[in-house]
Structures are given as C-alpha cells and as structure tokens.
Amino acid sequence: MMELTPQEPKATLLVVDDMPANIHLLATSLLEEYEILVATSGEDALELIQDRLPDLILLDVIMPGMTGHEVCQRLKKDPRTQGIPIIFITGQNEESDEIEGLKLGAVDYITKPFSLPIVMARIRTHLELKHYRDLLENLSYLDGLTGIPNRRRFTEHLDFVWSQAQRQRTPVAAILMDVDHFKAFNDNYGHQAGDECLTCVAKAVANTERRTTSLVARYGGEEFICIVPLLDLQEAAGLAERLRMSVVALALPHGFSSAASHVSISLGVASKVPKVGESWSALLEQADEALYKAKQTGRNRAFLAECV
C-alpha cells in the first residue's frame, strides 16, 4: 500500500495595492502556489496583519493615505512583523527610489511594468531565505540537549507574557522544577544516562503542558520551568501535580534517591498579578523559595508560594 506524504503548507503572501487590476493580476498568477491575502490600502494591510501574519508582502509604494514606505516603517518597528520580507512593487524607477526602499528594510524592489516570471522567481528566493533564517532562529532558541526551549527563549516569552498581564491585570503562573538527587543519579549511572534522564524529563513535562500560550523551558542544569498566563495559584497547583506525575510515570529507576525509587521532581509554584512597573523577577523568587521548601520537606512534591 502506497503511503501518502503530507504536503507542505502553502506560504502566505499579502498583496497590497490600491489598484484592483494590479491585485487581480498578481493574485491570480500566484494563487496556485501560495495562499493569497489582499489589501487595497496601507491601513487595511496593517489591520489584516494583526490577525494573520503573512510569510512575505508585495507592497505598492504610492497609495492614497498611508504610503508603502510608511507601512514598511511600521512593520519594521514591530517585533512581531519586523522579520517579514517586503518586496516593493512600484512605478518609481529612479535609483534613489530603490535605495530609499532598501534602506527602509525591504528585501527587494521591482518596478512596473513587471515580468511575472521574474516576480515569481524573486518571491521563491526570498521565501527560501526566510525559511533558512527562521530555521536558524528557532535553533538558537532551543536547548541543545533536551530540544525544548532554552533560557533565552524563556526570558523573551516571560517578557511578553508579563507586560501583557500588566496591561490586562491578569495572573501569570511560574512552576520551577528540579530533578531530585540528580547529582547522585549522574555520579552512579554515568553522564550519558544523566543526559538521557534530563531529555526524558523535559519531554514528559513539555508534553503535559501544551497550551499555545504556555512555555516549558530548560532553566539550567537539572532545572526546568513552566510559565502559564491566566492561571491562579490553585490552578497552577493542579498543573504542578500533573507535571510531577508525568515524571513519575516514566518509571526511570533511581536507586540513589531518598525521595523515591524512581526519578522524581520537586516543584515550586507561584502565581502573581503583576503591578505596573514590577519586574517578573519577583514571581521567579517566589517560585524558587517554594521549590526550596519542597526539597526541605521531602522532595517529590509541589510546594505553593505564599500569596503576596
């Protein structure tokens, strides 16, 4: 029986032009290879991008209201959109116009009337370059051993979640986890077994908390952390118990632990509604103190931080 290989999802292009005829020409030519979004003004384009991020933008320069240059400047200032390749398509054909467009951050500049085969070839080239850059960027955010997000990714995620919670006055939960007696495991079973243990624990906790707004990351050494917005302390306590049990379920033997006969984790749980101007370090300090108490009271358990 022949197996069907899943097709790669189509890249999404946004075509922005105030002339419907130009949009029609480009959209109908590109529709077979790409998902196409269209906007007839800069304002409409920016509004559309709030709901769906395209992989590449074909942007007219001269439009009533907001010009293509202004749209480009706005997109390059926003961390969510600054990496989207922008190709200017315009009737302006002076060298100075092209230089200005490239200085604003566009990756290419195509003048009208244009050749469709050339436009399509340039789109493919810039999408391939973006895919390669995205791959390198994603790798830089992953822990080399466990494959889950690293400390850098964790910090950026918490920055975003914390500022959002400050605006909305909603809680953010942090669950700090530590593998019990990991040094004894490493010393007695060897470093390779220790690495395999950390990888198994990382996958177990990451697979347990899969909400798109959450993040499970390697915090350092044998420590992991889970950040979940919109979770109060009692809800976070329930999640912490599920995380603990996911590691228990691995049933990895640990004959050198006083906490259990298998690999286990201790957890410190904290949740906080951030005040304006307050650093997220206060949340992590609470989780760290709770983790310390979990270890002091026998390990293989979660301890809740005091509400402050």
N, C-alpha and C positions, 0 to 999 in steps of 0.2 A: 504493500500500500504506500503510495507516494505521500510524503509529508509536505505540507504547505508551509513555506517560510513566511512569517508575518512581515508585511510591508512596512517600511519606514514611514512614519507620519510625514505628511507634506509640510514643508516650510510655509510660514505665513508671511505674505507681503502686504504692505499697506501702500496704496497708490493715492497720492494727494495732488489734486489738480482742480482748478476752478472751471476748467473746460470739460464738460461731459464727453465730448468727442475724443479727447485725449485719454480719458479714463477708460472709455469703451475699447479703444484700440489696444491699450496695454493690457487691460483685464482679460479680454477675450484671447489674446495671444499667450498669456501666462497661466490661464485657468487650468489647463491640463496638467501642468507640473506643480502648481502651488495653490494654496488657499489664499484667496484674494479678499482684502478689506479695502474699502474706498472711502474717501472723504473729499468734499469739494471746497474746504476752507481749512486754514491752519487751526482755527478754534475747534472745528469739528474733529480734526485729527487728534488734537491733544485730549479731547474728551473721550474719544473712542479708545485711545491707548490706555486710559485709566482702567478699562475693563478687560482689555486683551492686548498683551504685548506682542507685536509682530517680530519676525526674525530679521526683516530688512524693510526699509522705507524708500520708496521712489517719490521724491518731493519736488514739486514745482517751486520755482523761486518767486516769480512775480504773480501775486494773488491779491485781490482786494482784502482789506483788513490786515490780518497778520501775514507777513511775508514768509516765504520759505526759510529765509535766514533767521528770522525771529523764532520760528518753530524749532529750527535746529539748535539755536542757543538755549531754548527752554529745555529741550530733551537732553542736552549735554550737561546741564546743571543738576539734573535729577539722577541720583544713583541707580534708580530702577531702570532708566532708559538710556543712560549715557553709553552703554555698550552696543546699542542697536546700530548697525551700519546704515548710513544715509547716503543715497545717491541723488544728487541734484539733477533734474532734467529741466532744461530751460532754453529759451530762445536767445539768451545773452551769450554771445560767443567771443567776447573780449578776454584776453589772457588775464587781465586784472580781475575780472568777474570770477574766473575759475580759481584763481589764487585766494580770493576772499572766501569762496565757498569751502575750499580745503582747509583754510585757517580756522574756520568755524567748527571743523570736526567732521565734515563729510568725507567719505572714503572714495568718492568718485564724482565726476562731473560730466554729464552727457548733454550735448547741445541739440536743439531741434533745427531742422527735421532730423530724426534719428533713424538708424538702421535697427530693425527689430532683432536680427541675429546677433548684432553687437551688444545690444541691451541685455539680451538673454545670456550671452556668454559672460558678461560682466557680473550679472546677478549671481550666476553659478559660482564664479570665482570668489566673490565676497561672502557668499554663504558658506563655502568651504573654509575660508579663512576664519569666519566667525565660529564655525563648528570646532576648528582646531583650537582657537583661543578659549572657547568655553570648556573644552576638554582639559586644557592646561589649568584653567582657573579652578575647575572642580577638583582636580587632583591636588591642588595647593590647599584645599580646604579639608582634605581627608587625612586621617591618621594613617601613617604608613603601615602599622602592624595590624590594626583591627579593621580598617576600612570604613569606620564610622567617622563623622565629623570631628575635626581636631579643635584645639583650644582657640585658634584664630577664628574659625567659623562660629564657635560658641560665643565668643566675645561680640562679633558683629551681630549675631542673632539676638543676643540679650540687649544690646544697644537699641535695636529696633523695637523689640517687644516692650522694653522698659519705657521708652519715650511714648509709645502708643498707649500704654497703660496709664501714664501720667496724664495724657490728654483726656482719656476716657474714664479715668478714676476707677479702674478695674484691677483685680489682683493678678499677680504673677507668682507662680509656684516654682520653687527650686528643690530638687531632690538630689542630694550628694551621696554617692555610693562608694564603698571601699570594699575590696575583696578581703575577706577575713584571713589573717595569718598568711598573707601571700608570700612573704619572705621565706617562711618555713616551707611552703609549697615549692618555691623556686629552688631553695637550697637542697631539698631532698629529692625532688623529681627531675631537676635539671632545667636549664634556661629554655630549651626548646619546648618542654612540656609547659613551662610557665607562660611562654608566648601563646601556645595553643589554648591554655586556660583563659587568658585575657581575651583572646579572639572569640571564644565560645560565650563568655560572659557578655561581651559587647554585643554580639548578635542577639543573644537572648533578651537583653533589656531593650535594644533598639526595635526588635520585632514585637515587643509587648506594648510599647507606646508609639503609635503610628499616626497620630493626628498631624495634619499638614502644618498646623501652627506650632507644634512642639519640636523640640530638638533634644536628641540624646547624643552626647559627645564624650570623647575621652578627655578627662580633666587633667590627667597627669599620672604617670606610673600606673598603679593599680586602682586609680580613682576614676569614676565616671560621673557625669552629671546629666540631669534631665530638667529642661526648662519648659514649663507649660503655662501659657497665659490663660486667664479667666478661670483659674482653679483656686478655690479657697483651701484652708488648711485641712479640713476634714476630707474634702475630695482628694487632695494631694496625698493624704494618709492612705486612702483606699488604693490609689495608684501605686504608692510605695510598696504596699503589701503584694500587689500583683507583680511588681518588678522583682521583689525578693523571691517570690515563689517561682518565677521563671528561671531563676538561677538554681534554686533547689531542684527543679525538675530536670536539670542537666545531669544530676546524679554523678558528678565528677568526683571520684574518690579523693579524700584529703585526710590521710592518716596522721597528720601532724597539726591538726586544728583542735583547739579546745571548744570551739563553737559548735561543731558538727562533724560527722564522719565524712562529709562531702564538702565540696566548695560552697561557700555561702557568702553573702554580702551583708554589711551593716549600712544603714541609711539614715541620713539626717534630712528632715523635711521642714521646709519653711514656706510661708506664703505672705505676700505683702502687697498692699495697695500703695504704690509709690506717691510720695508728695512731690510737688513741683520743686525742682532743683535738687532732689535727693538722689544720691548715687545708688546704683544697684549693688554696690559692694556691701551695703547693709543687709541685703537679702542673703548674699552668699555667706556673710559672717554668721547669720542666724542658722543657716543650714549646716555650716561647719561645726558650730557649737553643739547642735543637735546630733550630728554624726559622732562627735567625741563622746557624748553621753550614751549613745547606742553601744559604742565599744566598751565603755566603762561598766555597763550593766549586763554584759554577757555576749554581745555581738549577735549576728544572725537575726537582727531585728531592726525595726524603724523607730526612731525617736522624733517626736514633734517639737519644733521650736516653740518657745513661748511667744504669744502674740504681743507685738509691740506697735 
